[in-house]
Amino acid sequence: MTIEKFGSIQLSKELIKALKEEGYESPTAIQKQAIPVLLNKKDLIAAAKSGTGKTAAFLLPMLEQLKEEIDYNKKRVPRVLIIVPTRELVNQIARNISNYSRHLNIKHAVSYGGVSNKLQAEKIKKGVDIIVATPGRLLDHVENKILSISSINRVILDEADTILEMGFIEEVKRILAQVSQYRQISMFSATISQNVKKLAKEFLNNPTVVELTNVRQRVDSIEHTAYKIDSFKKIEMLSFLIGSKNYHKVLVFVNTKKIADEITQQFNLDGLSTLCIHGDIKQPARARALRDFKSDKIRVLVATDIAGRGIDIEDLPYVVNFELPLSTDDFTHRVGRTARAGKTGQAITLVCANEYKQLEKIEKDLMITIKRLVLDEYELTEKQPRLFKKKKKKLTEKKNITKPVKKATSKKTTKRDSNRNFRGK
């Protein structure tokens, strides 16, 4: 497989040169299917698991077309809008744009909350071709007359399912209503949820659907283990597990900011260098935590689900579900942070007694069986739910066969009875 294979999907020499410098060899499955559709200016709904090259699948055709459309003698106006759910994902995509367009004269800007509005506004006002933004901050710029999005003719929603799950559907609708009516819209996500379908029906024009995601395949490539543990010993047990097995680069998912802070504090006391990211952590601190985690300066990163959606680490060996998420989709999003780009990974789940049913539901939804372990050092003391074994049905019951009911038969009449009956007449 050689880099020239990207030439078969009509990419220019400038982009192919950048891809070669980035170490790309050949297009992935999602790139092979999505890039030609987007180059033909058709709307697209694409679903593929994490780590399959979705970002390049929408950036490469967009850059290819953009370089032909820009009038370099005039002030730049935004032509492409990429909407994402988190600040981390904004920065990740912005880095990819810089890398892929290094041989092109293309300008981009970012827009997200938690940092100075003024600095973002100044760069946008100078003129840009691409804006990567979270929905809320983008609308702030539009409403404050810093930015007009009427010139935008390409809109990309990355992690579209997450954007809509976070409750941004009205903001997205307001944005789409203000861009050019001659726009191309593409939606990329891990799953094509009902919310994605509804939004597509309202705004997309006869979209092509590319669905390569396979939930079963995604979780089968990961080694799963569940540790049964008392709820009040989870932090202590996880610290012991990481330390005793000498785990490094461990991403721990939690359901609340409070638990994230508690784990971070205790782990650092235990000698495990740990930072956390969640909604109350300011953006510079979140960026630093992620940077330190990627460079192995810290051993553990604790994240809530929303903050964790922007984490893209090619070689992440361990993901921990400290608590089970509320949905199977969230479980697959979490564990999908590991075993990316052909690498191996382990997903460790801590379950206490009141989470057994939820774990069983996840297993049923994903059609997998996760082995349960109990560490010798942490025997269970909490009351365990009773296990009810289903009574085995008889073969006749399984086949719904019922025994025939015997008809009532009269007693045989004797000669004596006959004579008695005769005399009684």
N, C-alpha and C positions, 0 to 999 in steps of 0.2 A: 504494500500500500504506500503510495507516494503522495506528496502534497499536490501534485498536478491533478489529482482526482477532484480537487475543488474547482478546477477549470472546467470540468464537465457540467457544473451547475452555473456557468456564466458569470464567474466573478473576475474582476479586473486584475491586472498584474500587481497593482498597488496593494490590494487586499490580500492576494495570494502571498506576496512577499512578507506582509505583516504576519500572516498565519504561520508561515515557515519560521519566522523569527520567534513566534510564540511556541513552537514545537508541535504544531498540529500536523498530522499525517494525512488523514482522510476524513470526509464528513461522516457524522454519526447518522443513525437512522432518522432521527427527528429533523436533522439538517437537510438530509436528502429529500425528505417529503415536504418540509415547510418552505425552504428557500425558493424553489421554482414557483410555488403558489404566490408568494409575496412579490417575487420579481414580475409576475404577471398582473400585479396590482389587484388581486382578489382578496376579499375578506377571509379571515381564517380563525378557526377555533382549534387549538392544538393542546393535547394532553400527553405528557410524558413524565416519567419519574425523575427525581432529582439526580443531578450528575450526568445527564445524557446530552448536554450541550444545547439546552433550550435558549440560553442567552445569545449565543452565536447564531442560532437559527433565525432570530428576528433582527439582530444587529447587522449581520453581513448583507442581506438584501437591502436593508434600509440605507446603509452607507453607500452601497453600489449605486442606488438610484439617486441618492442625495447629491453625490458629487457631479452628476449630470445636470441637476436642476439649479444649483446655486449660481447666482449672478455675482461674481467676485468683485465687480465694480460698484456694487450698491451695498448699502447697509444690510446686514443680515437680519432676516425675520425668522422667527421659529417656524419650522416646517414639520418637525417630528416631536411628538409628546410621548414619553414613556412613563406610565403610571404604575407605581409599586406600593406595597403596603407599609414598608418600614424604612427607617433612615439607613440602616445597615445595607439594605438591598439597593437603595439609591447610590450609595458610594461604591458598592461592588460593580454595578452596571456602568457607572461613570468611569471607573478604572478600565473596564473592558472596552469602552468606546475609545479611550485614549490609546489603548494598545492596538486595537484593530485599525484605527484611522491615523496611525503615526505617519503614513506616507500620503495623507490627504489633507487638504486645507479645510477642515471642518471644525466648527466651534460648538461646544456644549456647555450647559450650566445645570446646576442642581438646585432643588427647592424642597426643603423639609423643615420641620419644626425643631425646636430645642437649641437653635443657634441664631446668630444675628440675622435679622430680616434685611438689614441695610446692605450687608456685604453681598448677599444673594441678589438683591435688587439691582445693585450697581453693575454686576456682571451681565445680568439679563438686559439692562438698558443699553449696554454697549453693542448688543446685537449677537445673537446666537442662532445656530441651526437646529439644535436638539435641546430639549429640556427633559430632565429626569426628575420626577417629583412624587411626593406623597399627595393625596387628594386635598387635604385640608390646607396645607401651606400654599399650594398652587392657587386655590380659590382666593386665598388672602391677597396674593399678588394681583390677581385679575380684578378683584373688587376694589383694591387700592389704586387701580389704573397704572400699576407698574408694568403690567404685561397684557397684551391682547393675544388671544389664541385663535383669532378668526383666520389667520394664515396657515394654521396647522392642517396638513392634509394626510398625515399618517399618525394614528394613535395605536399604541401598544399597551395592553394591560398585562403586566407580568405578575404571576401568582394571583390571577384573577379570582380564583375561588377564595383565597385568603382576604383579598380586598373587600369582597362582598360579605364574607362571614364577619368581618370586623365592623360592619354596619355603615360602610361608605357608599352604599348604592345610590343614595340621593345625590351625594357630591359628584359621583361619577356621571350620573345622568345630566347634572348641570354643566359639567365640563363638556360632555359629548354634544350637548345642545348648542355650544358656543363655537365649536371648531368648524372648519369649512364643510359645507354640505357635500363637497366632492372628496370626501375623505376615505381612506382605507383603514379599516380597524382589524386588529388581530388580538386574540386573547390566548394567552399561554398559562397553563396551570398544571398541577399534578392530577387533578380530577375535573371532569366536566360535571359540576354540581347543578342542581336545579336553578340556583341563583344565576349561574353562568348562562344557562339555557334561556332564562327569562330575559336577561339583559341583551343577549345576542338576538333574540327574536325582535326586540324593540329597535335596535340600532344597527345591526349588521345586515348587509345586503347579500343574500344567497351565499352564505359562507361555506368554504370548504372545511370539512372536519377531518383532522388527523389525530387519531387516538392510538398511542403506543403504550399508554400506561397499563400496567397489569399489577394490581395490588398484591396478588398471590406471589408473583415473580419478585416483586420488590422486597417482600419480607423473607422469602425463601433464601435469598442470597446473604442473609444476615444470620449469625449464630445467636439464638435467643436463649436466655436463662432468666428464670424468675426465682427470687429468694423470698421465702415466707418469713415474715418477721413481725414482732409486736410493733404496733404503731408508735409507741413512745421510745422505741429503740432504733428507729430508722436512721437517724443522723449518726449515732454512735456506730451502728453496724456498717454503714456505707464508708465511713472514715476508716474503720478497721479493714474492710475489704480492699479499698484502694491502696492502703499502706502495706498490708500483708502480701498482696499480690503484685505490688510495685507497678500499679497502673500509672501511665502518664497520658496526658491529653484526654481528659475525661469531660464530656459535656453532660451536665446533669439538668434534666427538665423538671420543673415544679409547676404547680398550679397557681401559686400566689406569690406576691412580692415579699410578704412577711416571711414565708418559709425560705425563700431565696436568701434573704438577709441573715436568717438564723443559721443556715448551713454554712454560708460564707464566713461568718464570725467564728463558728465552732471549728471548722476545718483549719482556719489559720491558727487557732489556738493549738490544734493538734499537729501543727507543723506541715500541713498541706497547703501550699501556696494557691490561693483561690480568690477569684473575683466574680462578681455577678452583674448581669445586665437585665434591666426591666424598665418599666415606664417611668419610674421615679428617679432613675439614674440619668444625669445630664449627658447629652450627646458626646461631648469630648471624652468623658469618662467611659462611656460605652465603647467608643471607638478604640480607646487605649486598651480596654480589657480584651477586646477581640484581637487586637494587634499582638498583645502580650501572649495570648493563648496560642495564636498561630505560630509565634516564634519560640514557643516552649519556655517563655519566661515564667509562666504560671502553669500549674499542673491541672487545675480544675476550673471550669467555667460553669457557673450556675445561671440558668436562663428561664424566663417564663416563655410560654408558647409564642406569643406575638413577637417578642424580641428575638427568639430563636429562629424565626422564619427567614431572617436575613443572613444567617450563618452559612457560609459556603466554604468548607475546608475539604480539599481533595483527599487528604489522608487523615481521617479522624477515626481512630481505632475503637473508641468506646462511647456509647450513648447510654445514659441511665434515666429510666423513668422512676424518679423518686416517689412520685404519686402517679396513679393511672390517670390519663386524661379523660375528659367526659365523652369523647367520641372515638370511634375506630379511625376516622380520617385523621384526627390529631395524633393518634398513635403512629400511623404510617408516616405522617410528616416528621415526627420526632425521630423515629428510627431510621428514616431516610437520610438523615444527616451523615450516617456512616455507610460504609461499603459503596462509596461513590467512585465513578470512573474506573470500574473494574477492580477496585481494592476490596479487601476483606474487612469485616467489622463485627463487633459484638454489641448486642442490645441487652442491657441488664435491667430487669424490672423488680422493684421492691413492692411486695404485696402484703397487706395485713388482712385480718379476717374479714373486714367489711368490704374488701375490694375483690374477693374471690369471684363473685358473680360477674363483675365488670370484666375481669380478665377472661373468664369463660366466654363472655359475649364477643370480645375481641378475637379470641381464637376461632370461634364459630364463624364470624364475619370474614376472617382472613383464611379460613380453612387450614389452620396450622395447629400444632400442639407444642406448647412451651414447657420444657422440663422444669419441675419445681424442686428446689433444694432448701435445706435448712442447715445453717452453719452450726457446728457442734458448740461453738462458743455462745450461740444465741438461741437456746432452746425456747420454744414458744410457751408463754404463760397465759396469754389472752385466751378467752373462751373461743373454741373453734366451732364453726357451724357444723351441725349434724349432716352427715352424708346419707341421703336416701337412695337406696338402690331400687331401680324399677323392677317390679315383679315380672319374671319372664312369662310371656304368654304361651299358652299351648298352641300347637300347630293349627288346630281347628279354629282358634280365636284369631290368629294372624291372617288366616285365609277367609275369615268371616263365615266359617261353615257352622251351621247349627244342626244339632241332632234332630231327626224327625220326631214329631210328637206322636206317641201311640194313641190310636183311637180307642175309646172305651168300649169294651166288649161285654155283652150280657152273659150271665152265668148259664151253663148248660142246664136245660130243663129235664128233670128226671120224670120217670113214669109216675112216681108217687105224687110229685108236684102237679102233674097233669090231672090225675084223678081228683086231687084236692081242689084244683081250680074248677074242674067240671062240676063237683058236688056243690061248690060255692055259688054256682050260677043260678 
